[in-house]
Every structure is written in structure tokens, then in C-alpha cells.
């Protein structure tokens, strides 16, 4: 049986499966030192393409994941927003869990796209019973992403951790904070708006 692939829409954005034409734009994004500021290093074209292929493979398996984000008005690919499953035993507190994440091209920062799309991904996660709680994590220094987490109703759990894949990196890259929102919190937030 073929897995149903979910696609989501917001007022301004479409969250969809990845296309071949997204890859060069994604490679430019992941090669940009500003976009990759809170990651260990910018990516080569090969690393970027491999990452996009893994992401699309997970969407094909589950029907959801880190969807390609495009502007509805123009069809322009601007990055990704969506959900990912963190396996148990990866040395991140509270695993296994569903994570929400995003990465957008610099030209699309500060326009509310990340929070708009992330709200829709949360709605999907809770209404489709993907998870009872959704988590997000980032480096302690990544204040812009933490602001998005707070804007979509998430709270810092206070469970800072060293990212298990980054233990050989400086503290600025390896030390992460962990945010969470439960279905009940999401329901309260969405019923009061």
C-alpha cells in the first residue's frame, strides 16, 4: 500500500514534497554562513543534496516530515518547515519524540514565515495524532529560533543538553536548549485565539 503524502497550506505558504528544482536553492541556503551560523559548518552541494534526499525519503515513508516550504503566490522554494521523529537513545532528553524544525533562506527571514508554517505543522501533528507533545531544540545562542518556538506556544523545558552529534564542537554549537508544547497546551492556545 502506498503511503499517503500530506501537504499543508497556510495563508501564504504551501508545505509540500521536495522537487528536483529545490535542490540548487537549498544548496545555496546551506552554503550561506549566516543561514548555517548555529550549525557546525556550511554544507557542500553534495552534503546539501544528500540531506534533502534523506528528508524526502522520510516524507515518503511516513507521509510527513520536513516539508519543502514555498510561497503560494510565486511558487518560490524558501526552505523547509515541518516535523521529524527523534529516535530513542540519541542522548537527547525525552526521546523518542516528534520534533518541529525549520530553516529558511536569509531573504525570507523576519517575515513571519517560520512561525506561520510551524503553527500549521503543530496543528497537523496534534489533529492527526502524530504525537501528544512536540519538541524543538536549538543552540543556546540561537535566539531567533527560540523566539519562533515561544511565538508558537512552546516553553523551554530547562533541560539543556550537549547535542550527541556535536560533542567535539565548541560549546556555542553543541550546547542546546529543549522546548516543548503538549496537545493540551496547544488546544488551550488555539481555543483562546
RORO-822689 format. One line per 8 residues: their letters; for each residue x, z negated, y negated of N, C-alpha, C. Coordinates in nm, 3 decimals, padded with zeros to 5 digits. Each point is the difference from the previous one (the first is absolute). Layout:
% residues N
A	X,Z,Y,X,Z,Y,X,Z,Y ~ ... $
***
This chain:
% residues 193
XXXXXXXX	00.084,00.000,00.119,-00.084,00.000,-00.119,00.088,00.000,-00.125 ~ -00.031,00.083,-00.096,00.077,00.011,-00.124,-00.033,-00.116,-00.092 ~ 00.104,-00.060,-00.058,-00.017,-00.111,-00.094,-00.060,00.053,-00.131 ~ -00.103,-00.067,-00.049,-00.056,00.037,-00.131,00.100,-00.039,-00.108 ~ 00.032,00.093,-00.089,00.091,-00.026,-00.111,-00.086,-00.030,-00.123 ~ 00.014,-00.119,-00.052,-00.077,-00.041,-00.118,00.069,00.049,-00.126 ~ -00.080,00.041,-00.096,00.049,00.033,-00.133,-00.089,-00.076,-00.098 ~ 00.060,-00.050,-00.107,-00.072,-00.084,-00.096,00.003,00.065,-00.137 $
XXXXXXXX	-00.098,-00.034,-00.082,-00.004,00.050,-00.137,-00.032,-00.112,-00.096 ~ 00.059,00.009,-00.118,-00.033,-00.087,-00.112,-00.048,00.090,-00.113 ~ -00.022,-00.057,-00.114,-00.044,00.081,-00.114,00.100,00.111,-00.032 ~ 00.130,-00.033,00.007,00.102,00.097,-00.041,00.090,00.052,00.112 ~ -00.006,-00.064,00.117,00.098,00.028,00.105,-00.064,00.034,00.133 ~ 00.073,00.075,00.080,-00.035,00.027,00.139,00.116,-00.052,00.084 ~ -00.029,-00.080,00.103,00.099,-00.048,00.096,-00.023,00.078,00.128 ~ 00.102,00.076,00.042,-00.020,00.098,00.107,00.123,00.008,00.089 $
XXXXXXXX	-00.012,00.082,00.106,00.115,00.030,00.084,00.106,00.075,-00.082 ~ 00.121,-00.007,00.048,00.112,00.065,-00.068,00.001,00.150,00.030 ~ 00.049,00.078,-00.097,00.015,00.145,00.014,00.148,00.036,-00.016 ~ 00.038,00.114,00.054,00.140,00.046,-00.011,00.044,00.009,-00.146 ~ -00.090,00.041,-00.088,00.038,00.014,-00.141,00.021,-00.133,-00.071 ~ -00.039,-00.111,00.063,00.028,-00.133,-00.057,00.147,-00.037,00.015 ~ 00.066,00.055,00.102,00.134,-00.047,00.036,00.104,00.016,-00.110 ~ 00.010,00.116,-00.069,00.100,00.008,-00.106,-00.026,-00.095,-00.116 $
XXXXXXXX	-00.127,-00.020,-00.033,-00.034,-00.094,-00.108,00.035,-00.142,00.043 ~ -00.032,-00.034,00.124,00.034,-00.133,00.052,00.152,-00.019,00.003 ~ 00.073,00.104,00.037,00.146,-00.008,00.002,00.055,-00.024,-00.140 ~ -00.056,00.067,-00.100,00.044,-00.025,-00.139,-00.028,-00.145,-00.039 ~ -00.118,-00.050,00.040,-00.036,-00.140,-00.029,00.099,-00.097,00.062 ~ 00.025,00.018,00.130,00.083,-00.096,00.073,00.149,00.016,-00.032 ~ 00.036,00.106,-00.070,00.137,00.017,-00.047,00.018,-00.058,-00.141 ~ -00.110,-00.037,-00.065,00.004,-00.051,-00.137,00.042,-00.148,00.002 $
XXXXXXXX	00.114,-00.033,-00.063,00.047,-00.139,00.001,-00.101,-00.099,-00.060 ~ -00.081,00.045,-00.098,-00.099,-00.092,-00.058,-00.113,-00.029,00.098 ~ -00.049,00.103,00.068,-00.107,-00.020,00.099,00.051,-00.090,00.113 ~ 00.128,00.016,00.036,00.057,-00.073,00.114,00.076,-00.126,-00.044 ~ -00.022,-00.043,-00.120,00.072,-00.115,-00.058,-00.006,-00.125,00.088 ~ -00.113,-00.025,00.063,-00.018,-00.123,00.079,00.021,00.023,00.149 ~ 00.059,00.112,00.034,00.034,00.034,00.138,00.152,00.007,00.013 ~ 00.052,00.001,00.121,00.146,-00.002,00.016,00.072,00.115,-00.069 $
XXXXXXXX	-00.059,00.121,00.005,00.065,00.116,-00.060,-00.099,00.116,-00.005 ~ 00.023,00.097,-00.090,-00.078,00.122,00.006,00.021,00.070,00.134 ~ -00.093,00.088,00.036,00.005,00.068,00.129,00.048,00.144,-00.015 ~ 00.067,00.048,00.103,00.033,00.142,00.008,-00.126,00.078,00.033 ~ 00.006,00.132,-00.012,-00.116,00.083,00.036,-00.037,-00.022,00.146 ~ 00.100,-00.006,00.088,-00.026,-00.020,00.143,-00.067,-00.135,00.025 ~ 00.048,-00.105,-00.064,-00.060,-00.133,00.017,-00.143,-00.002,-00.053 ~ -00.022,00.064,-00.114,-00.133,00.005,-00.059,-00.097,00.075,00.091 $
XXXXXXXX	00.042,00.118,00.050,-00.086,00.077,00.090,-00.031,-00.077,00.128 ~ 00.101,-00.069,00.053,-00.021,-00.079,00.122,-00.100,-00.113,-00.026 ~ 00.011,-00.065,-00.116,-00.095,-00.106,-00.035,-00.141,00.052,-00.012 ~ -00.017,00.114,-00.066,-00.134,00.060,-00.015,-00.056,00.039,00.137 ~ 00.085,00.050,00.087,-00.044,00.038,00.135,-00.046,-00.123,00.079 ~ 00.074,-00.111,-00.010,-00.042,-00.125,00.067,-00.135,-00.047,-00.054 ~ -00.014,00.004,-00.132,-00.125,-00.045,-00.064,-00.117,00.084,00.050 ~ 00.015,00.134,00.000,-00.109,00.086,00.045,-00.026,-00.020,00.149 $
XXXXXXXX	00.104,-00.024,00.078,-00.018,-00.027,00.142,-00.086,-00.123,00.024 ~ 00.021,-00.103,-00.079,-00.081,-00.122,00.013,-00.145,00.025,-00.043 ~ -00.020,00.080,-00.104,-00.136,00.036,-00.040,-00.069,00.075,00.114 ~ 00.072,00.091,00.063,-00.057,00.077,00.111,-00.037,-00.090,00.117 ~ 00.080,-00.105,00.026,-00.028,-00.093,00.110,-00.118,-00.090,-00.029 ~ -00.004,-00.059,-00.122,-00.099,-00.103,-00.032,-00.120,00.051,-00.077 ~ 00.019,00.113,-00.070,-00.105,00.049,-00.088,00.017,-00.048,-00.142 ~ 00.092,-00.090,-00.024,00.027,-00.056,-00.133,00.148,-00.035,-00.010 $
XXXXXXXX	00.045,-00.022,-00.122,00.141,-00.034,-00.022,00.036,00.010,-00.146 ~ 00.125,00.033,-00.027,00.045,00.024,-00.137,-00.038,00.144,-00.035 ~ -00.122,00.016,-00.053,-00.051,00.133,-00.031,00.076,00.063,-00.117 ~ 00.008,00.132,00.002,00.047,00.074,-00.116,-00.105,-00.017,-00.110 ~ 00.046,-00.028,-00.121,-00.091,-00.018,-00.114,00.009,00.123,-00.089 ~ -00.116,00.056,-00.031,00.000,00.116,-00.090,-00.103,-00.020,-00.110 ~ 00.027,00.060,-00.114,-00.095,-00.001,-00.110,-00.114,00.095,00.034 ~ -00.123,-00.048,-00.005,-00.115,00.084,00.033,-00.011,00.118,-00.096 $
XXXXXXXX	00.029,-00.024,-00.125,-00.018,00.103,-00.103,00.092,00.120,00.021 ~ 00.123,-00.025,00.046,00.098,00.108,00.010,00.049,00.028,00.142 ~ -00.023,-00.095,00.094,00.054,00.013,00.134,00.148,-00.036,00.010 ~ 00.056,-00.053,-00.109,00.143,-00.034,-00.001,00.028,-00.123,00.087 ~ 00.100,00.012,00.087,00.048,-00.112,00.080,00.079,-00.094,-00.091 ~ -00.035,-00.130,00.002,00.068,-00.094,-00.089,00.071,-00.114,00.073 ~ -00.010,-00.004,00.133,00.065,-00.107,00.077,-00.087,-00.041,00.116 ~ 00.014,-00.127,00.042,-00.086,-00.047,00.108,-00.056,-00.137,-00.031 $
XXXXXXXX	-00.116,-00.027,00.058,-00.067,-00.130,-00.008,-00.073,-00.017,00.132 ~ 00.002,-00.121,00.054,-00.079,-00.021,00.120,00.040,-00.121,00.079 ~ -00.021,00.010,00.130,00.011,-00.113,00.090,00.101,00.029,00.110 ~ 00.062,-00.106,00.048,00.098,00.012,00.108,-00.012,-00.125,00.087 ~ 00.021,00.016,00.130,-00.004,-00.114,00.091,00.141,-00.051,00.024 ~ 00.025,-00.127,-00.034,00.128,-00.065,00.027,-00.010,-00.071,00.134 ~ 00.084,00.039,00.091,00.000,-00.056,00.135,00.043,-00.147,00.000 ~ -00.039,-00.071,00.104,00.045,-00.137,00.022,00.149,00.002,00.032 $
XXXXXXXX	00.071,-00.104,-00.044,00.140,-00.014,00.037,00.096,00.072,-00.091 ~ -00.042,00.043,-00.119,00.093,00.066,-00.092,00.060,-00.099,-00.100 ~ -00.018,-00.129,00.021,00.057,-00.106,-00.085,-00.054,00.005,-00.143 ~ -00.126,00.041,-00.013,-00.072,-00.010,-00.127,-00.112,-00.100,00.026 ~ -00.017,-00.100,-00.088,-00.104,-00.101,00.026,-00.137,00.062,00.028 ~ -00.071,-00.064,00.091,-00.140,00.031,00.033,-00.024,00.130,00.077 ~ 00.107,00.068,00.042,-00.021,00.121,00.080,-00.056,-00.040,00.137 ~ -00.080,00.088,00.060,-00.034,00.135,-00.044,-00.105,-00.003,-00.111 $
XXXXXXXX	00.006,00.100,-00.086,-00.101,00.013,-00.105,-00.007,00.142,-00.052 ~ -00.109,00.027,-00.075,-00.016,00.126,-00.071,00.055,-00.020,-00.140 ~ 00.086,00.091,-00.038,00.066,-00.002,-00.131,-00.061,00.108,-00.087 ~ -00.008,-00.025,-00.130,-00.037,00.103,-00.096,00.125,00.031,-00.082 ~ 00.018,00.128,-00.032,00.118,00.038,-00.078,-00.023,00.128,-00.077 ~ 00.094,00.030,-00.090,-00.009,00.117,-00.086,00.139,00.037,-00.050 ~ 00.015,00.126,-00.033,00.120,00.050,-00.068,-00.043,00.126,-00.073 ~ 00.014,-00.002,-00.130,-00.044,00.112,-00.083,00.116,00.058,-00.079 $
XXXXXXXX	-00.010,00.129,-00.031,00.099,00.066,-00.086,-00.001,-00.067,-00.137 ~ 00.116,-00.009,-00.059,00.017,-00.069,-00.129,-00.094,00.054,-00.108 ~ -00.025,00.130,00.001,-00.087,00.059,-00.103,-00.146,-00.048,00.011 ~ -00.031,-00.070,00.108,-00.138,-00.048,00.020,-00.010,-00.153,-00.004 ~ 00.106,-00.066,-00.044,-00.004,-00.145,-00.017,-00.084,-00.036,-00.123 ~ -00.049,-00.123,-00.001,-00.071,-00.059,-00.115,-00.128,00.074,-00.036 ~ -00.062,00.061,00.099,-00.128,00.069,-00.022,-00.112,-00.063,00.084 ~ 00.033,-00.107,00.074,-00.100,-00.068,00.081,-00.026,00.066,00.135 $
XXXXXXXX	00.079,00.102,00.036,-00.024,00.069,00.126,00.025,-00.088,00.122 ~ 00.109,-00.078,-00.003,00.033,-00.084,00.116,-00.113,-00.099,00.028 ~ -00.046,-00.070,-00.102,-00.106,-00.100,00.022,-00.133,00.067,00.035 ~ -00.029,00.114,-00.060,-00.125,00.072,00.032,-00.003,00.040,00.148 ~ 00.109,00.059,00.046,00.006,00.043,00.139,00.010,-00.119,00.096 ~ 00.074,-00.102,-00.039,00.015,-00.118,00.086,-00.134,-00.072,00.018 ~ -00.080,-00.006,-00.104,-00.134,-00.061,00.013,-00.083,00.075,00.105 ~ 00.010,00.133,-00.002,-00.075,00.080,00.097,00.054,-00.021,00.141 $
XXXXXXXX	00.132,-00.013,00.013,00.059,-00.026,00.132,-00.044,-00.137,00.052 ~ -00.008,-00.100,-00.088,-00.050,-00.131,00.041,-00.146,00.009,00.046 ~ -00.080,00.072,-00.078,-00.141,00.016,00.038,-00.009,00.060,00.140 ~ 00.079,00.104,00.024,00.001,00.063,00.131,00.041,-00.100,00.108 ~ 00.108,-00.073,-00.024,00.051,-00.095,00.101,-00.105,-00.103,00.038 ~ -00.070,-00.052,-00.099,-00.097,-00.106,00.029,-00.134,00.056,00.050 ~ -00.047,00.110,-00.056,-00.128,00.055,00.044,00.009,00.066,00.138 ~ 00.117,00.050,00.036,00.019,00.062,00.131,00.053,-00.101,00.104 $
XXXXXXXX	00.008,-00.128,-00.039,00.047,-00.106,00.089,00.140,00.028,00.056 ~ 00.085,00.056,-00.085,00.140,00.023,00.038,00.073,-00.135,00.008 ~ -00.037,-00.093,-00.090,00.069,-00.129,-00.007,-00.090,-00.104,-00.067 ~ 00.026,-00.128,00.030,-00.067,-00.109,-00.069,00.076,-00.043,-00.125 ~ 00.127,00.039,-00.007,00.084,-00.026,-00.118,00.097,00.116,-00.012 ~ 00.038,00.031,-00.122,00.098,00.106,-00.027,00.112,-00.062,-00.081 ~ 00.123,00.036,00.035,00.120,-00.055,-00.063,00.074,00.109,-00.077 ~ 00.084,-00.043,-00.092,00.091,00.090,-00.070,00.127,-00.077,-00.027 $
XXXXXXXX	00.113,00.070,-00.001,00.125,-00.067,-00.033,00.090,00.093,-00.079 ~ 00.086,-00.061,-00.079,00.096,00.073,-00.081,00.113,-00.094,-00.038 ~ 00.104,00.057,-00.058,00.111,-00.085,-00.046,-00.049,-00.094,-00.110 ~ 00.067,-00.113,-00.012,-00.039,-00.098,-00.101,00.009,00.058,-00.141 ~ 00.088,00.097,-00.019,00.021,00.058,-00.133,-00.100,00.111,-00.033 ~ -00.078,00.045,00.095,-00.092,00.111,-00.023,-00.130,-00.052,-00.061 ~ 00.009,-00.036,-00.126,-00.115,-00.055,-00.072,-00.113,00.103,-00.014 ~ 00.029,00.130,-00.025,-00.112,00.095,-00.009,-00.087,00.004,00.125 $
XXXXXXXX	00.060,00.000,00.118,-00.082,00.000,00.122,-00.074,-00.132,00.018 ~ 00.064,-00.110,-00.036,-00.069,-00.129,00.009,-00.122,-00.003,-00.093 ~ 00.011,00.064,-00.116,-00.115,00.006,-00.092,-00.114,00.082,00.062 ~ 00.033,00.108,00.070,-00.104,00.077,00.068,-00.065,-00.086,00.107 ~ 00.080,-00.074,00.077,-00.054,-00.087,00.104,-00.100,-00.099,-00.059 ~ 00.037,-00.060,-00.113,-00.090,-00.097,-00.065,-00.124,00.069,-00.056 ~ 00.018,00.119,-00.054,-00.112,00.075,-00.058,-00.106,00.033,00.105 ~ 00.044,00.022,00.125,-00.098,00.034,00.105,-00.049,-00.124,00.074 $
XXXXXXXX	00.033,-00.120,-00.052,-00.056,-00.124,00.053,00.087,-00.073,00.100 ~ 00.123,00.044,00.020,00.088,-00.066,00.096,00.066,-00.122,-00.065 ~ 00.041,-00.095,00.083,00.068,-00.121,-00.046,00.132,-00.015,00.073 ~ 00.099,-00.053,-00.071,00.130,-00.027,00.059,-00.015,-00.114,00.100 ~ 00.045,00.020,00.123,-00.011,-00.103,00.103,00.107,-00.109,-00.015 ~ 00.104,00.027,-00.081,00.111,-00.094,-00.012,00.095,00.005,00.118 ~ -00.015,00.100,00.087,00.082,00.012,00.120,00.111,00.104,-00.020 ~ 00.087,-00.023,-00.099,00.110,00.094,-00.024,00.086,00.012,00.125 $
XXXXXXXX	00.056,00.119,00.022,00.079,00.024,00.121,00.106,00.106,-00.026 ~ 00.102,00.001,00.083,00.100,00.105,-00.001,-00.049,00.111,00.091 ~ -00.013,00.121,-00.055,-00.050,00.112,00.080,00.094,00.025,00.116 ~ -00.051,00.002,00.124,00.088,00.009,00.117,00.082,00.129,00.008 ~ -00.043,00.106,-00.065,00.078,00.125,00.003,00.102,00.007,-00.112 ~ 00.003,-00.103,-00.085,00.086,00.004,-00.118,00.094,-00.120,-00.009 ~ 00.026,-00.063,00.112,00.079,-00.124,-00.001,00.142,00.018,-00.050 ~ 00.054,00.122,00.008,00.136,00.025,-00.048,00.003,00.043,-00.146 $
XXXXXXXX	-00.114,-00.003,-00.068,-00.010,00.044,-00.140,00.004,-00.120,-00.094 ~ 00.024,00.026,-00.129,-00.003,-00.110,-00.098,-00.138,-00.066,-00.006 ~ -00.003,-00.125,-00.045,-00.126,-00.075,-00.009,-00.106,00.074,-00.079 ~ 00.040,00.073,-00.106,-00.097,00.071,-00.084,-00.080,00.102,00.081 ~ 00.057,00.049,00.110,-00.069,00.099,00.083,-00.064,-00.066,00.123 ~ 00.069,-00.097,00.060,-00.051,-00.053,00.127,-00.105,-00.110,-00.015 ~ 00.001,-00.076,-00.109,-00.095,-00.111,-00.015,-00.135,00.052,-00.047 ~ -00.105,-00.030,00.076,-00.134,00.052,-00.026,-00.102,-00.112,-00.016 $
XXXXXXXX	-00.106,00.031,-00.075,-00.117,-00.088,-00.008,-00.112,00.064,00.082 ~ -00.093,-00.084,00.043,-00.108,00.045,00.087,-00.134,-00.035,-00.065 ~ -00.084,00.101,-00.019,-00.133,-00.017,-00.058,-00.105,00.025,00.108 ~ -00.121,-00.053,-00.023,-00.108,00.015,00.098,-00.135,-00.003,-00.069 ~ -00.095,00.070,00.061,-00.141,-00.013,-00.036,-00.080,00.002,00.129 ~ -00.096,-00.092,00.012,-00.086,-00.003,00.118,-00.127,00.080,-00.028 ~ -00.071,00.033,00.107,-00.128,00.068,-00.017,-00.095,-00.084,-00.087 ~ -00.006,-00.131,00.025,-00.089,-00.086,-00.079,00.037,00.001,-00.147 $
XXXXXXXX	00.131,-00.004,-00.031,00.043,00.007,-00.140,-00.038,00.134,-00.061 ~ 00.021,00.105,00.077,-00.035,00.134,-00.048,-00.151,00.009,-00.028 ~ -00.082,-00.056,00.090,-00.144,00.004,-00.020,-00.041,-00.075,-00.126 ~ 00.059,-00.116,-00.024,-00.029,-00.077,-00.122,00.038,00.082,-00.122 ~ 00.120,00.057,00.000,00.047,00.080,-00.114,-00.091,00.119,-00.024 ~ -00.046,00.065,00.105,-00.078,00.123,-00.017,-00.148,-00.026,-00.026 ~ -00.049,-00.116,00.039,-00.139,-00.034,-00.030,-00.015,-00.056,-00.141 ~ 00.112,-00.042,-00.061,-00.009,-00.058,-00.134,00.027,00.104,-00.108 $
X	00.032,00.124,00.040,00.030,00.103,-00.100,-00.121,00.080,-00.038 $
***
